[in-house]
Amino acid sequence: MAREANESDVRQLDKKIRQAWDDYKNKRKDAFAAIFTEDAVEVEEGADGPHDKKATLAEMDEFDLKSVSLMDFNYRPIGSDGMLVRYTVDYSGTFHGEAIHNKSIIGEVWEKAAQDWKILYFQETKLK
């Protein structure tokens, strides 16, 4: 049987995730970078392969996020210092000047070190 997520951790992560999307939208690269571990990996549908932190941050220059809606959060503890977070995102904007609109499931693995949560792994899967 799955362990319940600690309410304090859920509140912290919910705030961090929402802030991260806002930082991305408003191109606050330093603030956005701060939520990732140094060895974080991002996997996006249709990408040539996984992105490291540097590639993820570089992509911010090419993508203008106009609107974002987050919903259906699910938190599941992994060990004593990890959390698997799954949620749905609906967003629109422009990438390389082309308009896009996606609804996706996001899966994130967070790890807690020194009482701070950081993203270790991020995966986006688009919904039809």
N, C-alpha and C positions, 0 to 999 in steps of 0.2 A: 504494500500500500504506500502511495506517495506521501511524503512529508508535506505538511502545509508550510507555505512561505511565511516568514516572520513579517508582521505588519509594518514594522519600522523599515525593514529592507525594501518592502514593496513601495512604501511611500517615497523612499530615497530614489529608487530606480525609476519610478513613474516620473518624478520631478526631473531626473537627469535625462531621461529619454525625450520628454517634451521640450526641455531646454536645448537638447542637442539638435532637434529638428528646427527649432527657432534660430539657433546659432548658424546652422547650415543655410537656412533661408536668408538670413541677414548677413551672410558671408563673414561671420566672426570666426575666422580660421583658427586662431590660437585657442579660443574657448572650445571649439569643436575638437581640436586635436587633443585637448586635455582629457577627454573621456576614454581614449584608447590606450591599451597597453602598447609598449614599444614593438612587440611582435604580433600585433593584431592583424587579422586577415579578414577581408571583405570579399564575398562572392556574390556577383550579380548575374541574373539570367542574361544570356547573350554575350557576356564578356569573353575576352580571349583567355581568361584564366583568373585566378585569385589576385586581388590587389593587396599590397601591403599598405601600411599607414601613409607613406609618402604619396603613393598613387591615389589613394582615397582623397587626400587633401588637395592634390593637383586637380582632381575632377571637379572640385568646387568652382574653379575658375571657368569651367565650360557649361555649368548647369545653373540656370536661374530658376529657383523654386518660387512659384507664385502663391500656391495655396497647398495646405496639408491638413488632413483630418486623421486622427489616430483613434482606434477603437478596438474592442474585443481583446483586452490584455489578459494574458495567462502567465503566471509565475510559478516555476517549479525549482525548488532548491536542488543543487547538485553538490553533494558532499557538504563540508562545513563552511566553505568560502566561495561557493559558486551559485549561479542562478541562470536557468534557462528561461528566457523571456520570449513569448510569441505574441504578436499583435498584427492587426490589419492596418494598413495605411492607404489612403486615397490622396494622391497628389497630382498637381499639374504645374507645368512650367515650360521652359525651353532648354534644349540641349543642343549645343552647336547651332543655335538659332532656329531649330525646328521645334514646333509645339509638340508637347507630349502630355498624356494623361494616363496614369497608371493606378490600378488598385492591386496591392500586393500583400502577401503574408511576409512578415519579417520574423526571422529567428535570430536571437542574439544570445551569446554566452558571455556572462559577466563574471568577473572574479573580484573578490574583496581583499584588499591588502591595505594595512594601516588604516582601517575603518573607511576606506574610500573604494567605491565601485568603479571598475574600468571594463570596457568592452575588449574581449579577447577574440571574438568571432561574430561576424555579421553576415546574414544571408537573406537576400530578397528573392522571392518567387512570385512572379506576376500571376494574377488571376485572370481568367477569361471572362 
